[in-house]
Amino acid sequence: MSESTVSYWHKTARVPHFPRLDKNLICDVLVIGGGITGVTTAYCLAQKGEKPVLIEAGHLCDGTTGNTTGKITVQHGIIYSNILKKHGRSFAKSYLDSQSEALDFVRRQVRDLRIDCQLTESPSYIYAENDEERKTIVEEFQTAKDLGVDAFFVESPVFPPGAVGMAGFQNQLSFHAVRYVSALAEAAVKMGARIYCDTKAVKLIDGEVSTVLCENDVTIEARHVVMATQYPLYDGPNLFFTRLYAKRAYGVAVEAQRDWPEGNFINAGQLTRSIRTHVEDGKKILIVVGEGHPTGRGEENEQAHFDNLVTFANQLAGVKTVLARWSAQDYETPDQIPYIGRIGDRQNIYVGTGYGKWGLSSGTLAGIMLSDLVATGSCPYEALYSRRRADYSTSLGKTIAEVALPIVELVKSKIEATESAAGIRQGEGRVIRFKGQRAGIYRDFDDTVTILDISCTHMSTTLNFNDAEKTWDCPAHGGRFSVDGKLLEGPPKNPLKVLFRGKYEDIAVRLE
């Protein structure tokens, strides 16, 4: 996490500290990942009398959970009309019912555990900015009403500016996700769960008892393994890299100059604008998230995404102070529906992934479902979220595009021109040629230079530099690496090879 891109949620929360695992371990259930999916799974298992072990590569909520908008809602953009067309009414109704259960679960835990996470109930709106989008929203509204959503339509919205029609879903939620997950983790530990941070899983060996190898030479053996890591650590028979599409989005939190209507808003257009209100110490904070794009394929200057969001926030309510800026990675599926359940027909390895931009509700649901699967062998909605559903065939155009584009990016990455390293500034990264090969150079703010082999360790696509986050990102399948080569997320399994690390003055002449 770049120091300049720490989310508002991390800036305003106390995350509990859990120790690093420093010895080999044998357990019944291992949960990998300390976001909302993993912590909810561990909490639900502990409620059932299990003693799960949870490991997290960094600290709790370091990943997408700590970098969300903070909405937990059944309003997932244009989705119910799409599911109806692809899978039928029963499927769409089950999706709504399952997501509603996730909201009810959060309400109960906040009440029963007395979690101070600023849980707020208000409508969630989706708005149109042109006549074509309005038709789509009317269809979504009518479908949602038919399925049982307490929905209404606003003909002439006064907010957001430029809206020409808006559907609202009543009784939806927003909250401080980091505070909520932190409290849930502490409650799980009190019930017998064990949590270890700074413990990164690097390999899973499948078996009747599975073995997980960790970065610090620690081995964990477990009868059940839950992968709650956004991108699965272990693929099994699923070829997830062909059915999980990595997307990045950006967020800003601002103190505004003018008031604005409360509630949660999102537009129906391709350039997403997601808006919500958060109240901290009695002060209203405007949260704006959007500017989504496939990972590694955004603006050449990633900073432009933040600038665009600040400009939009200024149009909404005026910007007095920018309090925080951040970004997050999500994974979409061909048909917008996550994969939750076993990765194989008879395996005791489970996954929750592919939440799109709606991980707080789907991650909560995954925790509920996966804990049931581990404890009882079955759960409601298992077929709905199964990896075996007809996702490819119902979304053929998207599948072809998302599978073909990485091939294009792989080829393009090998023929694009490189830059000179001469005069590279502090905080800058470039693609150069070093000792005859394509490489990535980064000059840190202390004048340390790191040169990496930037062929992604997944399929050798050349990485692009993300100047906002100071990372090397893969434009093919969303792998991300730190400037020192450490694997951050995505399908790769190995870090990048370091070709040189030293002071700028020691290599400057060789780079000229």
Protein Blocks (a to p, Z undefined) as FASTA:
>chain_A
ZZklccfklmmcccddddddfbdcddfbdcedjbfklmmmmmmmmmnopacddddfkbgh
klmmlmcnopacfbecjfklmmmmmnojklmmmmmmmmmmmmmmmmmmmmmnopaehpac
dddddddfbfklmmmmmmmmmmmmmnopacdddfbacbdehiabdcddehiacddfklmm
mmmmmmmmmnopacdehiacfbdcddfbdcdddfkopacddfbdcddehpafblbjnomm
lmcccddddddddddfbdcdedddddfbfbdcddddddeehiacddddehiacehiacfb
lmlmmmmmmmmmmmmnopfbdfbdcdddddddfkopaceddfbfkbccdcdehkljmlmm
mmmmmmmmmmmmmmnopaehklmmpckbcfklmmmmmmmmmmmmmmmmmmmmmmgccddf
ehpaehiacdddeehiacdddddfkopacdddfbdfklopacdddfklopaddfknopac
dfkopafbdjbfbdcddfbdcdfklmmmmmZZ
